[in-house]
Amino acid sequence: MDIVSSLELLVRHYDDPFGDTSALPTFLISKIARHHVKMVLSGDGGDEVQSGYPMHLSEKVNRLLGRIPLPVRSGLGRALTGTMSVAVVQARVPRIAGRIDGLLARSQMDLPGRIEMHQVGLPQVSRMMLLASDNQVRPVRSFIEETLTPVSQRDHMTQMNHWLFRSYLGDAMLCKVDRASMAHGLEVRAPFLDHRLVEFLASVSMSIKLRGFTTKSLLRKAFGQRIVPEALRARKSGFNLPFGLFFLGNVMEVLEQQAKSLLQSELFQPRVLKATIVDLGRSGEAGARSLWQLAILANVLRQGSGKDMR
């Protein structure tokens, strides 16, 4: 299956500008699974009920950083990277420094700002520059703030989990799996979302669910002896497309071409969009992910209008 066919297939089944890059792997593995079984179990909801996402760890770090005076915090990144050995600097500093800078930047934001930074591809300023001036698009931050309103007086971890349950889990994770699996007649059940388990874990203290900087502490303790040590120690890994391989063939070129078809729409400022596409093509895996999302949107508009925008 080539990349263009994949984009068209996903848009046809999702009937929505669904930009999650793990949709295609989920669609393909559902197809394979259906050849063998009619029902499978998934781990969806596990990170939400047990506070297992990297953003939970990040929020805990933010709370610690918040105790450091802002002037000291601002120079902390340079001080940390400046103490590393030459070998580490040459091999890993760009990535490590980027993570440190990201943490320090988020520590100076409020919670809606941190959620937006975690879960939205392009910054608000870039999105507004891209959009045509006559487009009235609701800012993402406004939606986040509205979602958090019922729990605005609770602690930040509670607010974050509320956001994940009310928005991310249903609109992204469950939607993705349901449409991908049902396209092949495969039933997917999510044991972690049994209402009794959800209600019980909601009553468990965050200090138990997130012990130190170890996520899913309860799950590790309950099933640790039944799981191979390598799996317990493994880093959390998503189910995304192999964007690193996109640069070996013509995939990036195809994505850029697909994204450029948006130049014919009235949604964007053509000049800004063209420059953005060029920049994304030079931005490694992060750029490839955003190009994929633009290509999905282009296919949604094309299939909706019946016009060939390629």
N, C-alpha and C positions, 0 to 999 in steps of 0.2 A: 504494500500500500504506500503510494507516494504521499508527499506532504500536502499537496493540494487536495487530493482525495480525502485525506484524514481531516483536514479543516472542514470540508463540505459535509463529511459524514457526521462530525460532531455537532455542527450547527443544525443539521437536519433533525438529529435526535434530541438536542437540548432545547431547540426552538427559543434560544435566548443568547445574548452575548456573554456566554459563560467562559471566562478567561482562565480558569484554574488549569494549569498545565498538566496536572495529574489526571485530567479527565480522559485523555487518550489511553494511557496505560491501564486505567481502570476499565475502560470500554473493552480493550483487547483481552485483558485477563478474565473478564466476565465471559467473553465469548469462548475462551479456552475451557474455563471451568464448566460451562453449560454442556460441553461434550461429555462430561463425566458425571455430573451431579445436578440435582434440581435446586438444592439449597446450600448456602454456605454461611459461615459465621464471620463477622467482621469485628475489628477492634474500634470501630467508630464510637466516639463518646468517651473513650478511655482517658484521653488527655484532658477533656473538659471536667469529668467528675473527679479526677485525681490530680488536677493542676500539673499536668505533665508537659506543657509546651515550653519551648525556650523563652517565650515572652513572660512566663511565670517566673523563671529564674531571673530574667532581666529586670522584672519589677522588684524582685527581692534585692537585687544589686542597687537599683535606683533608690530604694528606701535607705540603704546603707550610705550611698553617696550623698543623699540629701542631708546627712548629718555633718558633711564637710562644708566649710564656708565656700561660697561661690568663687572668690578669687583663687583660693587654693585648688579647687576642683578644675578650674580652667587650665591650669598649667600641669595638671596631673598626668595627662596623656603624654606630653613631651618628656616629662621626667621619667615615666616608666619605660618608654621606648629608648630613651637615652642611656639607660643603665644596662641594656642588653649587650651580649657579646657581638663581635664583628660577624661571626658565622651566622648567628641567629638573625642579625640585622639583614644580612644579604639574602637569607633564605625566606624569612617569614615576616619581617617587620611590616611590609605593606599591608598584609592581611591582618596581622595582630593590631597594628596601629589603627586600621580602619574599624575594627571591632571596638577598640578602646574609645576612639573618637565618637562612634555611634552611641556607646553607653553614656559617655559624658554629655553628648548632645541631648539624649533622651532625658537625662536626669534634670535638665533645665526646663523641660516641658511639663505641662499638666497631663493628666491621664488621657483625655481625649486626643491630645497631640501625640502621645506615645502609641496609642492604638492605631491612629492614622498612619504613623511612620512604620509600624510593624506590618500592617495589612493592606496598605494601598500602594500600588506600584509607583506612580508619579506624584511628586509633591503638589500641594494645592496651587502654588504659584505657577508651576509648569502646566497644570491642567487648565487653568484659567487663560494662560497665554495661548494654548492650543485651540481653545474653543472660539468659534466665531462670535463676534460681539453681540449678535442678536439672540444667542442661545441662552435660555434661562435654565441653568443646571444647578440643582441644589448642591451646596458644598457638602463634602463628605463629613466634615466636622459637625455640621448641623444635625445630620442623621445620627452620628455617634452620641452627641449630647442628648438628643431626644431619647435614644434607647437607654441611656444611663440614668435618666431623670428619676425613675422609681427607686433607685438605689443610691442616689447622689450623696446621701448622708452616711453611707457605709464606707468601710475601709477600701483601699484601692484593689486589693485582691478580690474582694467580693464583687466590686464593680466590674472588674475584668472578666470574672467568670460569668456574670450576668450578661455581658456583651457577647461572650462566646456562645452561650446557650441560646440567647434570643436572636442572634444574627448569624454568626459564623457557622455554627453547627448545622442549623436548619437550611440556611440559604446557600451554603457552599458544600460542606462535607456530605450531608445526607442527600441533598439534591444531586450531587455528582454521582454518588454510588447508586442511588435509586434509578436514575435515568440510564446510566451505563448498564446496569444489570438487567433492568426490565426490557431493554432493547433486545436482549437475548433470552428472555423468559427465565431468568435466574432470580431466585428469591434470596435476599440477603437479610439476615437477622443480626441485631446488634445487642449482645448480652449486657454490655456495660450501660445500656440505656434502659434496662429494666427499672421501672419506676421505684421499686423498693430499694434497689441499690443506689439510685440517684438520690433519693430522699435520705438514706442513711449517710452517704458520704457528704452530703451537704451539711450534716450536723457534726462532722469530724473536723477538728481544729486544723488550720493550715500548717501549723508547726509539726503535725504528724504526717500530713500528706506530702509536705515539702520539707523533709528533714535535712537541715543544712542546705547543701546545694544538690541533693539527690532527689530527683523527681520520682513519683510513683512509689514512694517508700512502702506503702501498705501492700501493693501488688508484688513488689520484689520480696517482701517478707513472707507473704502468703504462698507464693509459688517458686521461691528461689531455689529450693531443693529439687524441683522438678524440671528446671530449665538449665541448659548448659551454661557454664560460667561466661563463655564468650558472648552469649546473647545478653546476659545481664549487664556486662561491661560495655557493650556496643553503644556507640553514639546514636542518638535519635536520627533516623533517616527518613526523608519524605519519599513519595512515590512519583517523582517528577520525570519529565522527559530528560534524556541524556544530552543536555544543551552543549556540553563540551564537545560532543561528536558533530554538532551542527556545523562546526567550522572546517570539518574535513571534506565535506562535499559541497553541494550547491544549495544546501538547505537555507542558509542565511540569505543568499541571493533571492531565493523563492519567497521567503518571508518578507523581505524588503519590498519585492515587487507587489506582493499581496497588500501590504500596508500602504503602498503608494496609491493604490486604487481609491483610498479614502480622500485623495486630493480632489476627486470629482464630486465628493459629497459637500453638503452645505453646513456640516457640523463643525468643521475646523478652519482655522486660518491656514491657507495653503502654504505660505512661506514658512511659517513656524513649524508646521507638520513636516514639511520636507527636510528642514534642518534637524528636527528631532529624530527622524528616521535614520538620517546619516549618522548622527551621534550614537544612536542605539546600536547600529551595525558595528560600531567600533568599541562597544562597551562590554565585551565579553559575554559571559553567561547571563548576567543581569539584563543586558541589552537584548539578548535573544529572547528572554522571557517576556519582555515588554513588546517586542516585535510580534511574538506569537499572539499576544492579546489584541494587538491592533489588527492582525490578520484575521482573527476570529470575528472582530467587529465588522471588518470589511465584508466577510462572507455572510454575516447576518443581514447587513444592509442589501447586499446583492440578491440574496434569496428572498428577502422581503419585498424588494421592488421588482424582482423578475428581470432586472437588467444585468448585463455582463459588465462589471466595473474593472475587469482585469486589463 
